[in-house]
């Protein structure tokens, strides 16, 4: 299947590892040139090297903290015009409403929730002017299956789901598609750290964390590449009539009691 992505320019935030890196690799395999951003320059340099060694594409890196005022504008100026934006940066801490204080909650939302909003605001106008573009917001299953022990993330993801639906419902009239991809648990360093913490609390042994995944679909988390494949399809010409929706990739976990 020809995704009609060759030659497109893609900006991926949170691109140095996990889902973001898998997304970057997947777009590169389709012949896309890349702008990659995250907080850590060394990790971005490593990602750039891996991708350029495997694919004949141009990779530009932008070490930035998108939670900081003016960072989104600086990234927009540095990257210039793009065809596809993948908002992926952000890690909201686990915890109950009592456990996550206001400063941690605001810090996390500044990066993920307001980071996505700011990047969308900046690029939606430019894409509308050029008459084409796609914005994919990588959110998270907790937005549709709220968890009191991940309340800041549940509320943040729910907000971004509503945001994506609201913007994408009308942006397509200007040739711009906006949608969200909602992963369930994904096998990343962050998930493993969280599972180790849970295993320590439940079993007294962090190395027993794999036991916590046995009731997940297929007994495992999703692979980053599985999520990336959905993001890439959603951004491609094969999904040209998809906008203002949330595409969930969780193996059916959200449908379980």
DRENLODO-407411 format. One line per field, with one value per residue (C-alpha): residue in one letter; residue number from 1; y, z, x. Coordinates in Angstrom, 3 decimals, padded with zeros to 6 digits. Example, Ala and Ser with C-alpha at 12.3 -4.5 7.8 and 13.67 -1.06 7.14 Angstrom:
residues 2
type A|S
seq 1|2
py -004.500|-001.060
pz 007.800|007.140
px 012.300|013.670
***
This chain:
residues 257
type X|X|X|X|X|X|X|X|X|X|X|X|X|X|X|X|X|X|X|X|X|X|X|X|X|X|X|X|X|X|X|X|X|X|X|X|X|X|X|X|X|X|X|X|X|X|X|X|X|X|X|X|X|X|X|X|X|X|X|X|X|X|X|X|X|X|X|X|X|X|X|X|X|X|X|X|X|X|X|X|X|X|X|X|X|X|X|X|X|X|X|X|X|X|X|X|X|X|X|X|X|X|X|X|X|X|X|X|X|X|X|X|X|X|X|X|X|X|X|X|X|X|X|X|X|X|X|X|X|X|X|X|X|X|X|X|X|X|X|X|X|X|X|X|X|X|X|X|X|X|X|X|X|X|X|X|X|X|X|X|X|X|X|X|X|X|X|X|X|X|X|X|X|X|X|X|X|X|X|X|X|X|X|X|X|X|X|X|X|X|X|X|X|X|X|X|X|X|X|X|X|X|X|X|X|X|X|X|X|X|X|X|X|X|X|X|X|X|X|X|X|X|X|X|X|X|X|X|X|X|X|X|X|X|X|X|X|X|X|X|X|X|X|X|X|X|X|X|X|X|X|X|X|X|X|X|X
seq 1|2|3|4|5|6|7|8|9|10|11|12|13|14|15|16|17|18|19|20|21|22|23|24|25|26|27|28|29|30|31|32|33|34|35|36|37|38|39|40|41|42|43|44|45|46|47|48|49|50|51|52|53|54|55|56|57|58|59|60|61|62|63|64|65|66|67|68|69|70|71|72|73|74|75|76|77|78|79|80|81|82|83|84|85|86|87|88|89|90|91|92|93|94|95|96|97|98|99|100|101|102|103|104|105|106|107|108|109|110|111|112|113|114|115|116|117|118|119|120|121|122|123|124|125|126|127|128|129|130|131|132|133|134|135|136|137|138|139|140|141|142|143|144|145|146|147|148|149|150|151|152|153|154|155|156|157|158|159|160|161|162|163|164|165|166|167|168|169|170|171|172|173|174|175|176|177|178|179|180|181|182|183|184|185|186|187|188|189|190|191|192|193|194|195|196|197|198|199|200|201|202|203|204|205|206|207|208|209|210|211|212|213|214|215|216|217|218|219|220|221|222|223|224|225|226|227|228|229|230|231|232|233|234|235|236|237|238|239|240|241|242|243|244|245|246|247|248|249|250|251|252|253|254|255|256|257
py 000.000|003.384|005.767|008.751|010.063|010.164|013.650|014.953|016.915|015.681|017.270|014.859|016.061|013.785|012.055|010.785|007.525|005.367|005.993|009.219|007.539|004.656|007.199|009.021|005.771|004.783|008.073|007.882|004.423|006.021|008.583|011.568|014.270|014.887|017.556|015.925|017.608|016.604|017.995|016.000|016.848|013.714|011.443|013.419|013.118|009.363|009.132|011.230|008.956|005.780|007.129|008.662|005.464|003.443|005.850|008.453|011.290|014.618|014.749|018.046|018.086|020.760|020.297|022.231|022.057|022.723|023.446|026.695|029.977|030.760|027.268|026.343|029.595|028.967|025.472|026.775|029.334|026.748|023.996|026.197|024.771|021.141|018.701|016.632|017.397|014.593|015.890|013.261|015.036|014.660|012.347|013.059|011.555|008.841|009.433|010.274|013.795|014.045|012.732|014.996|018.538|021.648|022.378|018.853|018.831|022.215|021.285|018.099|019.854|022.670|020.122|017.711|019.491|023.077|021.886|020.120|023.084|025.593|023.527|022.959|026.655|027.595|025.047|024.929|028.441|027.788|024.488|026.078|028.775|026.187|024.170|020.864|019.236|016.670|016.979|013.748|014.069|011.005|010.977|007.930|005.357|006.920|009.715|007.291|004.846|007.172|005.945|007.603|006.546|008.417|011.317|014.068|011.942|010.844|014.436|015.664|012.968|013.479|017.176|016.451|013.954|016.626|019.193|016.925|016.194|019.847|021.137|018.234|018.472|021.751|021.976|019.513|022.247|024.031|020.871|020.119|016.923|016.812|013.621|011.712|008.295|006.781|004.105|001.802|000.581|000.645|-001.113|001.936|002.793|004.925|002.084|-000.314|002.190|002.659|-001.101|-001.612|000.975|-000.805|-004.198|-002.838|-001.575|-004.769|-007.548|-005.854|-006.716|-004.389|-007.191|-008.960|-006.253|-008.661|-010.336|-007.117|-007.466|-010.981|-009.743|-007.292|-008.280|-010.873|-010.692|-007.723|-004.019|-002.760|-002.368|001.221|000.190|-000.945|002.509|004.151|002.205|003.622|007.175|006.863|005.450|008.199|010.843|009.297|009.797|006.421|008.104|011.239|011.147|010.716|013.842|014.884|011.361|009.348|006.104|003.753|001.114|-000.861|-004.479|-004.085|-003.202|-000.260|-002.530|-004.854|-004.454
pz 000.000|-001.015|001.896|-000.320|002.351|000.464|000.462|003.233|006.128|009.592|013.004|015.955|019.560|022.319|019.545|021.264|022.625|023.064|020.830|019.452|018.237|016.733|014.922|013.601|012.337|010.684|008.820|007.737|006.288|004.221|002.832|005.025|006.132|009.865|012.515|015.927|019.298|022.940|026.012|025.680|022.903|023.340|022.880|019.822|018.315|018.851|017.218|014.278|013.747|013.831|011.382|008.913|008.870|007.925|005.586|002.961|004.573|006.194|009.990|011.911|015.706|018.078|021.798|023.531|026.566|025.165|028.659|028.693|027.499|023.929|023.187|020.777|018.881|018.712|017.357|014.780|013.589|013.413|011.674|009.207|007.055|007.611|006.300|009.433|013.147|015.712|019.253|021.542|024.198|027.798|030.799|033.427|036.872|038.434|041.734|043.393|043.603|047.092|046.008|042.976|044.234|042.218|041.117|039.745|038.107|036.421|035.327|033.654|031.924|030.736|028.674|027.493|027.544|026.853|024.774|022.387|022.367|021.671|018.871|017.290|017.491|015.764|012.969|012.357|010.954|008.722|007.466|006.767|004.712|002.673|002.290|003.635|006.708|009.419|013.196|015.217|019.006|020.874|024.026|026.229|027.264|030.699|028.944|028.123|031.007|033.957|036.798|040.222|040.717|037.519|037.881|036.397|033.331|033.031|033.088|030.776|028.178|028.295|027.646|024.647|023.268|023.397|021.951|019.011|018.278|018.504|016.241|013.787|013.282|011.418|010.384|007.552|005.777|005.335|004.227|007.637|009.504|013.305|015.300|018.308|018.738|022.141|023.211|026.127|028.000|025.726|026.370|027.029|029.709|031.438|031.659|032.988|035.664|036.660|036.755|038.902|041.336|041.468|041.914|044.801|046.447|045.837|046.103|047.828|044.793|041.754|039.560|039.737|037.507|034.565|036.766|036.555|032.795|032.716|032.522|029.721|026.165|024.863|028.277|027.308|026.571|023.005|021.162|020.303|016.651|016.792|017.965|015.406|012.565|013.524|013.757|010.335|008.750|010.367|008.883|005.413|002.324|003.051|005.995|004.108|005.404|009.056|011.236|014.588|016.030|018.574|017.332|020.242|020.198|023.429|022.452|023.820|027.347|027.572|026.871|029.769|033.109
px 000.000|001.390|000.909|001.821|004.155|007.462|008.944|006.669|008.143|007.168|007.707|007.615|007.753|009.028|010.951|014.091|012.669|009.567|006.582|008.064|011.237|009.252|007.058|010.130|011.668|008.395|008.024|011.667|011.010|008.240|010.700|009.786|012.187|012.087|012.251|012.696|012.431|012.787|014.489|017.725|020.187|022.321|019.301|018.209|021.694|021.576|018.130|019.299|022.301|020.215|017.647|020.096|022.146|019.060|017.262|018.132|016.205|017.065|016.816|016.968|016.988|015.733|016.530|013.750|011.497|008.033|006.736|008.722|007.179|008.193|009.551|006.757|007.257|011.012|010.424|007.959|010.512|013.311|011.333|009.458|006.690|005.745|003.160|002.557|002.783|002.837|002.345|003.827|005.908|004.872|004.778|002.140|002.894|000.795|-000.968|-004.251|-005.658|-004.144|-000.751|-000.162|000.210|-000.573|002.989|003.574|000.148|000.737|004.267|003.009|000.109|002.373|004.290|001.620|-001.740|-000.690|002.267|-000.124|-002.500|000.274|001.804|-001.601|-002.446|000.814|000.599|-003.153|-003.142|-000.121|-001.515|-004.896|-003.169|-001.264|-004.471|-003.200|-001.714|-002.270|-001.938|-001.918|-002.116|-000.828|-002.960|-003.612|-006.194|-006.743|-008.629|-011.443|-010.911|-010.226|-008.060|-008.169|-004.542|-003.593|-005.972|-003.792|-003.130|-006.757|-007.968|-005.208|-005.773|-009.551|-008.971|-006.757|-009.272|-011.996|-009.586|-008.724|-012.379|-013.372|-010.587|-010.646|-014.394|-014.014|-010.342|-010.905|-012.880|-009.542|-007.754|-006.260|-007.017|-006.673|-007.175|-005.889|-004.311|-005.028|-002.523|-003.080|000.023|003.073|006.373|008.538|011.077|008.428|005.884|008.508|009.497|005.857|005.283|008.381|007.057|003.686|005.363|007.409|004.217|002.222|004.822|007.725|009.868|010.138|011.466|008.092|006.599|005.902|003.257|001.225|000.809|-000.615|-004.207|-003.478|-004.472|-001.997|-000.355|001.776|001.907|001.760|005.041|006.000|006.115|002.480|001.443|003.695|002.073|-001.326|000.028|001.644|-001.506|-003.591|-001.297|-001.248|-003.368|-004.977|-006.763|-007.799|-011.407|-010.476|-010.569|-011.998|-011.838|-009.866|-008.310|-007.663|-004.933|-005.159|-005.810|-009.328|-008.154|-010.527|-013.492|-012.675|-014.475
***
